[in-house]
Amino acid sequence: MGASGSQAQEVCSGSEPGSGKPAVKPACPNFSSGPCAKRPGWRLDALQDGALGRSHRSALGKKKLEECIDLTHELLGLPKDYVVGVVP
């Protein structure tokens, strides 16, 4: 459960005024705004070849989808005449 407004004020009350930083840091240093914490050892440069913000119709997007489909086909050991599809 998240902190209530008064609890959040308590946590931030010990911080430097105007800093916008909480006085207490999270117990988990791997905090992430996503659905889960970042794994230990995660680094921003891991996203270097990421297709972040790219359309699936771009050359890079098409290349990533083709790679995903090929790897899935191989991983599942599908016969050559089977097709793997990616749907939203």
KOLLUMGU-384070 format. One record per atom (N, C-alpha, C): residue number from 1; residue in three letters; chain; atom name; y negated, z negated, x. Coordinates in Angstrom, 2 decimals. Atoms other than C-alpha are relative to their C-alpha. Layout:
N
ATOM   nr  rest  kette  atom    north       up     east
ATOM  NUM   ala      A    CA        Y        Z        X
...
***
This chain:
88
ATOM   nr  rest  kette  atom    north       up     east
ATOM    1   met      A     N     1.18     0.00     0.83
ATOM    1   met      A    CA     0.00     0.00     0.00
ATOM    1   met      A     C    -1.23     0.00     0.87
ATOM    2   gly      A     N     1.24    -0.05    -0.75
ATOM    2   gly      A    CA    -3.54     0.70     1.20
ATOM    2   gly      A     C    -0.81    -1.25    -0.19
ATOM    3   ala      A     N     0.87     1.17     0.09
ATOM    3   ala      A    CA    -6.19    -1.90     1.78
ATOM    3   ala      A     C    -0.99     0.20    -1.13
ATOM    4   ser      A     N     1.01    -0.08     1.05
ATOM    4   ser      A    CA    -8.53    -2.73    -1.06
ATOM    4   ser      A     C    -1.36     0.15     0.67
ATOM    5   gly      A     N     1.35    -0.18    -0.55
ATOM    5   gly      A    CA   -12.27    -2.14    -0.63
ATOM    5   gly      A     C    -0.46    -1.20     0.78
ATOM    6   ser      A     N     0.45     1.20    -0.70
ATOM    6   ser      A    CA   -12.94    -5.76     0.32
ATOM    6   ser      A     C     0.80    -0.21     1.28
ATOM    7   gln      A     N    -0.80     0.12    -1.22
ATOM    7   gln      A    CA   -10.04    -5.75     2.80
ATOM    7   gln      A     C    -0.48     0.98     1.05
ATOM    8   ala      A     N     0.49    -1.01    -0.94
ATOM    8   ala      A    CA   -11.36    -2.55     4.36
ATOM    8   ala      A     C    -1.32    -0.45     0.61
ATOM    9   gln      A     N     1.26     0.51    -0.52
ATOM    9   gln      A    CA   -14.80    -4.13     4.69
ATOM    9   gln      A     C     0.25    -1.10     1.02
ATOM   10   glu      A     N    -0.35     1.07    -0.93
ATOM   10   glu      A    CA   -13.22    -7.17     6.36
ATOM   10   glu      A     C     0.42     0.57     1.34
ATOM   11   val      A     N    -0.50    -0.61    -1.23
ATOM   11   val      A    CA   -11.43    -4.98     8.90
ATOM   11   val      A     C    -1.13     0.64     0.78
ATOM   12   cys      A     N     1.10    -0.70    -0.66
ATOM   12   cys      A    CA   -14.60    -3.00     9.65
ATOM   12   cys      A     C    -1.17    -0.93     0.34
ATOM   13   ser      A     N     1.16     0.86    -0.20
ATOM   13   ser      A    CA   -16.96    -5.98     9.61
ATOM   13   ser      A     C    -0.16    -0.45     1.45
ATOM   14   gly      A     N     0.10     0.41    -1.39
ATOM   14   gly      A    CA   -16.14    -6.87    13.22
ATOM   14   gly      A     C    -0.34     1.14     0.94
ATOM   15   ser      A     N     0.30    -1.14    -0.86
ATOM   15   ser      A    CA   -16.93    -3.39    14.50
ATOM   15   ser      A     C    -1.49     0.08     0.30
ATOM   16   glu      A     N     1.40    -0.20    -0.36
ATOM   16   glu      A    CA   -20.13    -2.29    16.12
ATOM   16   glu      A     C    -0.70     0.69    -1.15
ATOM   17   pro      A     N     0.71    -0.62     1.13
ATOM   17   pro      A    CA   -22.70    -1.51    13.39
ATOM   17   pro      A     C    -0.31     1.47     0.29
ATOM   18   gly      A     N     0.29    -1.43    -0.11
ATOM   18   gly      A    CA   -23.01     2.22    12.80
ATOM   18   gly      A     C     1.01     0.79     0.81
ATOM   19   ser      A     N    -0.97    -0.73    -0.84
ATOM   19   ser      A    CA   -20.01     3.08    15.02
ATOM   19   ser      A     C     1.01     0.75    -0.85
ATOM   20   gly      A     N    -0.99    -0.63     0.85
ATOM   20   gly      A    CA   -17.78     4.00    12.08
ATOM   20   gly      A     C     1.43    -0.28     0.44
ATOM   21   lys      A     N    -1.33     0.33    -0.51
ATOM   21   lys      A    CA   -14.86     2.52    14.03
ATOM   21   lys      A     C     0.44    -1.36    -0.55
ATOM   22   pro      A     N    -0.49     1.29     0.50
ATOM   22   pro      A    CA   -12.67    -0.25    12.60
ATOM   22   pro      A     C     0.11    -1.02     1.14
ATOM   23   ala      A     N    -0.12     1.08    -0.98
ATOM   23   ala      A    CA   -12.52    -3.62    14.36
ATOM   23   ala      A     C     1.45    -0.17     0.43
ATOM   24   val      A     N    -1.42     0.17    -0.28
ATOM   24   val      A    CA    -8.72    -3.60    14.20
ATOM   24   val      A     C     0.67     1.37     0.04
ATOM   25   lys      A     N    -0.72    -1.27    -0.12
ATOM   25   lys      A    CA    -6.57    -0.71    15.42
ATOM   25   lys      A     C     1.34    -0.09    -0.72
ATOM   26   pro      A     N    -1.30     0.02     0.67
ATOM   26   pro      A    CA    -3.37     0.32    13.57
ATOM   26   pro      A     C     1.09    -0.50     0.94
ATOM   27   ala      A     N    -1.13     0.49    -0.80
ATOM   27   ala      A    CA    -0.14    -1.30    14.75
ATOM   27   ala      A     C     0.77     1.15     0.64
ATOM   28   cys      A     N    -0.71    -1.19    -0.50
ATOM   28   cys      A    CA     1.37     2.17    15.21
ATOM   28   cys      A     C    -1.01     0.92     0.68
ATOM   29   pro      A     N     0.96    -0.86    -0.69
ATOM   29   pro      A    CA    -0.51     4.14    17.90
ATOM   29   pro      A     C     0.21     1.48    -0.28
ATOM   30   asn      A     N    -0.31    -1.39     0.30
ATOM   30   asn      A    CA     1.08     7.36    16.62
ATOM   30   asn      A     C    -0.50     0.39    -1.39
ATOM   31   phe      A     N     0.53    -0.25     1.33
ATOM   31   phe      A    CA    -1.01     7.36    13.43
ATOM   31   phe      A     C    -0.39     1.46    -0.17
ATOM   32   ser      A     N     0.36    -1.38     0.33
ATOM   32   ser      A    CA    -1.51    10.73    11.75
ATOM   32   ser      A     C    -0.46     0.05    -1.45
ATOM   33   ser      A     N     0.47    -0.13     1.38
ATOM   33   ser      A    CA    -3.33    11.82     8.63
ATOM   33   ser      A     C     0.99     0.79    -0.85
ATOM   34   gly      A     N    -0.99    -0.79     0.72
ATOM   34   gly      A    CA    -0.33    13.94     7.67
ATOM   34   gly      A     C     1.02    -0.89    -0.70
ATOM   35   pro      A     N    -1.00     0.77     0.74
ATOM   35   pro      A    CA     2.79    12.87     5.77
ATOM   35   pro      A     C     0.80    -0.95     0.89
ATOM   36   cys      A     N    -0.75     0.89    -0.89
ATOM   36   cys      A    CA     4.22    11.15     8.87
ATOM   36   cys      A     C    -0.75    -0.16     1.32
ATOM   37   ala      A     N     0.63     0.25    -1.29
ATOM   37   ala      A    CA     3.25     9.74    12.24
ATOM   37   ala      A     C     0.41     1.08     1.00
ATOM   38   lys      A     N    -0.35    -0.94    -1.05
ATOM   38   lys      A    CA     3.14    12.00    15.26
ATOM   38   lys      A     C     1.11    -0.61     0.84
ATOM   39   arg      A     N    -1.11     0.50    -0.82
ATOM   39   arg      A    CA     6.25    11.70    17.41
ATOM   39   arg      A     C    -0.53    -0.46     1.35
ATOM   40   pro      A     N     0.42     0.44    -1.34
ATOM   40   pro      A    CA     5.96     9.84    20.71
ATOM   40   pro      A     C     0.00     1.19     0.96
ATOM   41   gly      A     N     0.10    -1.09    -0.95
ATOM   41   gly      A    CA     4.86    12.24    23.44
ATOM   41   gly      A     C    -0.68     1.24    -0.55
ATOM   42   trp      A     N     0.67    -1.16     0.60
ATOM   42   trp      A    CA     3.12    14.61    21.01
ATOM   42   trp      A     C    -1.31     0.27     0.71
ATOM   43   arg      A     N     1.25    -0.39    -0.67
ATOM   43   arg      A    CA     0.27    16.56    22.63
ATOM   43   arg      A     C    -0.61     1.17    -0.74
ATOM   44   leu      A     N     0.72    -1.06     0.70
ATOM   44   leu      A    CA    -2.37    18.82    21.18
ATOM   44   leu      A     C     0.35     1.39     0.53
ATOM   45   asp      A     N    -0.32    -1.32    -0.55
ATOM   45   asp      A    CA    -1.44    21.66    23.55
ATOM   45   asp      A     C     1.33     0.55    -0.52
ATOM   46   ala      A     N    -1.23    -0.49     0.62
ATOM   46   ala      A    CA     1.89    21.89    21.68
ATOM   46   ala      A     C    -0.31     1.04    -1.08
ATOM   47   leu      A     N     0.42    -0.94     1.03
ATOM   47   leu      A    CA    -0.10    23.90    19.11
ATOM   47   leu      A     C    -0.59     1.29     0.56
ATOM   48   gln      A     N     0.62    -1.16    -0.64
ATOM   48   gln      A    CA    -1.22    26.53    21.63
ATOM   48   gln      A     C     0.37     1.33    -0.64
ATOM   49   asp      A     N    -0.42    -1.27     0.61
ATOM   49   asp      A    CA     0.84    29.31    20.09
ATOM   49   asp      A     C     0.18    -0.13    -1.51
ATOM   50   gly      A     N    -0.08     0.22     1.45
ATOM   50   gly      A    CA     0.54    27.92    16.57
ATOM   50   gly      A     C    -0.81     1.03    -0.76
ATOM   51   ala      A     N     0.69    -0.98     0.85
ATOM   51   ala      A    CA    -0.51    30.25    13.79
ATOM   51   ala      A     C    -0.86    -0.74    -1.02
ATOM   52   leu      A     N     0.80     0.83     0.90
ATOM   52   leu      A    CA    -2.84    27.64    12.31
ATOM   52   leu      A     C    -1.14     0.80    -0.62
ATOM   53   gly      A     N     1.08    -0.69     0.69
ATOM   53   gly      A    CA    -5.16    29.09     9.70
ATOM   53   gly      A     C     0.16     1.51    -0.03
ATOM   54   arg      A     N    -0.23    -1.45    -0.02
ATOM   54   arg      A    CA    -3.62    32.54    10.06
ATOM   54   arg      A     C     0.74     0.42    -1.26
ATOM   55   ser      A     N    -0.70    -0.56     1.15
ATOM   55   ser      A    CA    -2.46    34.72     7.22
ATOM   55   ser      A     C     1.41     0.41     0.40
ATOM   56   his      A     N    -1.35    -0.48    -0.25
ATOM   56   his      A    CA     1.22    35.51     6.93
ATOM   56   his      A     C     0.02     1.52     0.14
ATOM   57   arg      A     N     0.08    -1.46    -0.13
ATOM   57   arg      A    CA     0.06    39.13     6.85
ATOM   57   arg      A     C    -0.55     0.43     1.36
ATOM   58   ser      A     N     0.53    -0.35    -1.33
ATOM   58   ser      A    CA    -1.54    38.96    10.32
ATOM   58   ser      A     C     1.17     0.34     0.92
ATOM   59   ala      A     N    -1.05    -0.36    -0.96
ATOM   59   ala      A    CA     0.39    40.31    13.31
ATOM   59   ala      A     C     0.71    -1.25     0.50
ATOM   60   leu      A     N    -0.60     1.24    -0.48
ATOM   60   leu      A    CA     0.94    36.77    14.60
ATOM   60   leu      A     C     0.84    -0.66    -1.10
ATOM   61   gly      A     N    -0.75     0.57     1.12
ATOM   61   gly      A    CA     2.02    35.54    11.16
ATOM   61   gly      A     C     1.31     0.73    -0.25
ATOM   62   lys      A     N    -1.21    -0.80     0.20
ATOM   62   lys      A    CA     4.50    38.39    10.75
ATOM   62   lys      A     C     1.01    -0.26     1.11
ATOM   63   lys      A     N    -0.89     0.27    -1.14
ATOM   63   lys      A    CA     5.89    37.71    14.23
ATOM   63   lys      A     C     0.67    -1.36    -0.17
ATOM   64   lys      A     N    -0.55     1.33     0.20
ATOM   64   lys      A    CA     6.36    34.01    13.44
ATOM   64   lys      A     C     1.04     0.00    -1.13
ATOM   65   leu      A     N    -0.96    -0.10     1.10
ATOM   65   leu      A    CA     8.08    34.80    10.12
ATOM   65   leu      A     C     1.27     0.71     0.43
ATOM   66   glu      A     N    -1.17    -0.74    -0.48
ATOM   66   glu      A    CA    10.38    37.33    11.78
ATOM   66   glu      A     C     0.86    -0.90     0.90
ATOM   67   glu      A     N    -0.71     0.92    -0.88
ATOM   67   glu      A    CA    11.30    34.76    14.44
ATOM   67   glu      A     C     0.75    -1.07    -0.81
ATOM   68   cys      A     N    -0.60     1.03     0.86
ATOM   68   cys      A    CA    11.97    32.12    11.77
ATOM   68   cys      A     C     1.22     0.56    -0.74
ATOM   69   ile      A     N    -1.09    -0.63     0.74
ATOM   69   ile      A    CA    14.15    34.49     9.75
ATOM   69   ile      A     C     1.18     0.29     0.92
ATOM   70   asp      A     N    -1.07    -0.31    -0.95
ATOM   70   asp      A    CA    16.12    35.63    12.81
ATOM   70   asp      A     C     0.74    -1.26     0.45
ATOM   71   leu      A     N    -0.62     1.25    -0.44
ATOM   71   leu      A    CA    16.73    32.07    14.01
ATOM   71   leu      A     C     0.82    -0.64    -1.12
ATOM   72   thr      A     N    -0.74     0.54     1.14
ATOM   72   thr      A    CA    17.78    30.96    10.52
ATOM   72   thr      A     C     1.30     0.75    -0.21
ATOM   73   his      A     N    -1.18    -0.86     0.16
ATOM   73   his      A    CA    20.18    33.88    10.25
ATOM   73   his      A     C     1.06    -0.36     1.04
ATOM   74   glu      A     N    -0.90     0.35    -1.10
ATOM   74   glu      A    CA    21.68    33.00    13.63
ATOM   74   glu      A     C     0.58    -1.41    -0.18
ATOM   75   leu      A     N    -0.42     1.39     0.17
ATOM   75   leu      A    CA    21.83    29.25    12.95
ATOM   75   leu      A     C     1.07    -0.15    -1.09
ATOM   76   leu      A     N    -0.95     0.07     1.12
ATOM   76   leu      A    CA    23.66    29.76     9.66
ATOM   76   leu      A     C     1.25     0.85     0.23
ATOM   77   gly      A     N    -1.16    -0.83    -0.29
ATOM   77   gly      A    CA    26.05    32.27    11.22
ATOM   77   gly      A     C     0.28     1.00    -1.11
ATOM   78   leu      A     N    -0.16    -0.93     1.12
ATOM   78   leu      A    CA    25.45    34.77     8.42
ATOM   78   leu      A     C     0.50     1.35     0.46
ATOM   79   pro      A     N    -0.43    -1.37    -0.32
ATOM   79   pro      A    CA    27.14    38.17     8.36
ATOM   79   pro      A     C    -1.23     0.91     0.14
ATOM   80   lys      A     N     1.13    -0.91    -0.28
ATOM   80   lys      A    CA    24.92    41.04     9.53
ATOM   80   lys      A     C    -0.62     0.60    -1.26
ATOM   81   asp      A     N     0.54    -0.62     1.21
ATOM   81   asp      A    CA    24.58    42.45     6.01
ATOM   81   asp      A     C    -0.67    -1.01    -0.94
ATOM   82   tyr      A     N     0.72     1.01     0.79
ATOM   82   tyr      A    CA    23.12    39.13     4.65
ATOM   82   tyr      A     C    -1.47    -0.01     0.41
ATOM   83   val      A     N     1.44     0.03    -0.25
ATOM   83   val      A    CA    19.36    38.84     4.35
ATOM   83   val      A     C    -0.53    -1.41    -0.26
ATOM   84   val      A     N     0.66     1.28     0.18
ATOM   84   val      A    CA    17.32    35.68     4.83
ATOM   84   val      A     C    -1.40     0.28    -0.50
ATOM   85   gly      A     N     1.34    -0.17     0.53
ATOM   85   gly      A    CA    14.17    35.44     2.74
ATOM   85   gly      A     C    -0.77    -1.30     0.06
ATOM   86   val      A     N     0.89     1.17    -0.01
ATOM   86   val      A    CA    11.22    33.07     3.01
ATOM   86   val      A     C    -0.90     0.12    -1.22
ATOM   87   val      A     N     0.84    -0.02     1.21
ATOM   87   val      A    CA     9.54    32.20    -0.27
ATOM   87   val      A     C    -0.86    -1.27    -0.04
ATOM   88   pro      A     N     0.88     1.18     0.06
ATOM   88   pro      A    CA     6.64    29.85    -0.98
ATOM   88   pro      A     C     0.56    -1.06    -0.94
***
